[in-house]
Amino acid sequence: TFTVALVTGQSVTDVSQNALANLGWDNVRLPAPVFEGDTIYSQSEVVATRPSRSRPEVGIVTVATTGYNQRGTPVITFERTVMVYRRGRGPSTGSMPRPRSSSWPATPATTSSF
C-alpha cells in the first residue's frame, strides 16, 4: 500500500541508503487508517544485526518501524530486513558515474500543467 511505501521511503536515508539488497518486510500491521491530508512521521529502531553467512563484506540488519499520523496515532508498524555493507567494505564513492560535462543535463527540465 501507499503507507508502506511512504514510511519505508522515509527510513531510507537512516536505514538502507547503503543497502546491497532489501530482503523483505515482516509483521506489517495497519492499526489505523490514513486519510488525505494526514501528515505521516516515522521512527525506526534496529532490533537485530548479524554478519552474512555467505558474503563477508555485508551484514543483515532488521529494523522495526512505526509510522504515526499528526495526532501521534500509529498508522503502520513493520519489520524490515536489509543486507548492508559493513564499515569500510562498500563500493567506493569514486565508482559512481559522473556527467560528461558541466552543462549536464543538456536541456533544462520543463513542467506542464493540464
C-alpha positions as CSV (number, residue, x, y, z in Angstrom):
1,T,0.0,0.0,0.0
2,F,0.9,3.6,-0.2
3,T,1.5,3.8,3.5
4,V,4.1,1.0,3.4
5,A,5.9,2.7,0.6
6,L,5.8,6.2,2.2
7,V,7.1,5.1,5.6
8,T,9.8,2.8,4.0
9,G,10.9,5.8,1.9
10,Q,11.2,8.0,5.0
11,S,13.6,5.5,6.5
12,V,15.9,5.0,3.5
13,T,18.5,7.7,4.5
14,D,18.9,6.4,8.0
15,V,18.4,2.7,7.5
16,S,19.1,1.5,3.9
17,Q,20.9,4.1,1.9
18,N,24.0,1.8,1.7
19,A,22.0,-1.4,1.3
20,L,23.0,-4.1,-1.1
21,A,19.6,-5.7,-1.0
22,N,16.2,-5.2,0.6
23,L,15.4,-8.7,1.9
24,G,11.8,-8.2,3.0
25,W,9.1,-6.9,5.3
26,D,7.5,-8.9,8.1
27,N,4.7,-8.3,10.6
28,V,3.1,-5.5,8.6
29,R,0.2,-4.0,10.5
30,L,-2.1,-1.1,9.7
31,P,-3.8,-0.4,13.0
32,A,-5.4,2.9,11.9
33,P,-6.4,4.4,8.6
34,V,-4.5,7.2,6.7
35,F,-6.6,9.9,5.2
36,E,-5.9,12.5,2.5
37,G,-4.3,15.5,4.3
38,D,-2.7,13.4,7.1
39,T,0.9,14.1,7.9
40,I,2.9,11.0,8.5
41,Y,6.0,10.7,10.7
42,S,8.1,7.6,11.3
43,Q,10.6,6.2,13.7
44,S,12.8,3.1,13.3
45,E,14.9,1.1,15.7
46,V,17.5,-1.6,14.9
47,V,16.3,-4.8,16.6
48,A,18.8,-7.3,15.2
49,T,22.2,-7.5,13.4
50,R,24.3,-10.4,12.2
51,P,27.0,-11.0,9.7
52,S,26.0,-12.5,6.4
53,R,26.8,-16.2,6.2
54,S,27.7,-16.1,2.5
55,R,29.1,-12.6,2.0
56,P,31.8,-11.4,4.5
57,E,31.6,-7.8,3.2
58,V,27.9,-7.4,4.3
59,G,25.7,-7.8,7.3
60,I,22.0,-8.4,7.8
61,V,20.1,-5.7,9.8
62,T,16.5,-6.0,11.0
63,V,14.7,-2.7,11.8
64,A,11.3,-2.2,13.5
65,T,9.5,0.9,12.1
66,T,6.3,2.7,13.2
67,G,4.5,5.4,11.3
68,Y,2.4,7.9,13.1
69,N,-0.2,10.5,11.9
70,Q,-0.2,14.1,13.0
71,R,-2.1,13.1,16.2
72,G,0.6,10.6,17.2
73,T,-1.6,7.6,16.4
74,P,0.3,4.6,15.0
75,V,-0.9,4.0,11.4
76,I,1.6,1.3,10.4
77,T,4.1,-1.0,12.0
78,F,6.5,-3.4,10.3
79,E,9.9,-5.0,10.5
80,R,12.2,-4.7,7.5
81,T,15.4,-6.7,6.9
82,V,18.2,-5.3,4.7
83,M,21.6,-6.5,3.6
84,V,24.0,-3.7,4.2
85,Y,27.7,-3.2,3.5
86,R,29.9,-3.5,6.6
87,R,32.0,-0.4,7.6
88,G,34.8,0.1,5.0
89,R,33.5,-2.6,2.7
90,G,31.0,-0.8,0.5
91,P,31.6,0.4,-3.0
92,S,33.9,3.5,-3.2
93,T,32.3,6.8,-3.8
94,G,34.6,7.3,-6.9
95,S,32.8,4.4,-8.7
96,M,29.6,6.4,-9.4
97,P,29.2,7.7,-12.9
98,R,29.7,11.4,-13.5
99,P,28.3,13.7,-16.1
100,R,30.4,14.2,-19.2
101,S,30.3,18.0,-19.0
102,S,29.3,20.7,-16.7
103,S,26.3,21.5,-18.9
104,W,24.6,18.3,-17.9
105,P,21.6,17.9,-18.4
106,A,21.9,19.3,-21.9
107,T,18.3,20.7,-21.8
108,P,16.6,22.1,-18.7
109,A,13.7,20.2,-17.3
110,T,10.2,21.7,-18.1
111,T,6.9,21.2,-16.5
112,S,3.4,21.2,-18.0
113,S,0.1,21.9,-16.5
114,F,-3.1,20.4,-17.8
